Amino acid sequence: MKEYKVETLIYYSKVTLDSKHIVKSSKKEIQEKLDIMSKEGWHLVSTDATNFGAAVYIYLYFERDLP
């Protein structure tokens, strides 16, 4: 049997000429979240992203086997 979990990360846009500023600033935090979840036995199975106003929402979907 599987157990599932969703983690949501939120990033806000800022006024800049760098159109990839969210990608650049979010990489470290996303990698840290993946490392933590992996140590707890979770496996990343899917991702999704959406925006609302000045915010970008990144969803990380994990699963792991129940003991």
Summary of the structure (lengths in Angstrom):
residues: 67
radius of gyration: 14.0
end to end distance: 8.5
largest distance: 49.2
contacts: 144
relative contact order: 0.35
helix: 28%
strand: 48%
